[in-house]
Amino acid sequence: SVDQTGNVIASAAIVSDEATEVAGVVKIILNSSLGILATFVALWWQCNPANAEGANKGFSWLYLWDKFPKFVLGFLICSGILTLITKEGTPEGDALQFAVHSMSKWWFSIAFCAIGITTNLAKLFEAVKSTGVIKLYLISNGIDIFLSFWAAWFLF
């Protein structure tokens, strides 16, 4: 599977213009539904009696909020603010877009390094072996692929 949307679209462009459009829509559906699936997985994990804590604690909005990927909110807020204040076609608007793009690369690099620094591979490997995370990953990706293919069939 190709991970990045741009690579998917570039690969499909080799085939035809129609393949490019279909590949773009399917990949965007895949990307969009992963966040929804992640939220449902966190909810299922919380309510599952065999979770890591060993007891069913029931539903909690606080737990769901804790597991929700908050970068999504940051992205939406930043996107909204920049949409409101950026004047396209002006030197100020172009400079702002360049500055935001440059800062985005730096923050991504810092976050990527920080994740690597704090990752304990031995502990991660043990957790993967003792929980059903691999099965969960395969099932959630299977659902994601099925929904994306269904949406592509429905749309095209």
HELIX and SHEET records of a PDB file:
HELIX    1   1 THR A    5  ALA A   13  1                                   9    
HELIX    2   2 ASP A   17  CYS A   47  1                                  31    
HELIX    3   3 TRP A   61  LYS A   67  1                                   7    
HELIX    4   4 PHE A   71  ILE A   85  1                                  15    
HELIX    5   5 PRO A   91  THR A  118  1                                  28    
HELIX    6   6 LEU A  121  SER A  130  1                                  10    
HELIX    7   7 VAL A  133  LEU A  155  1                                  23    
END                                                                             
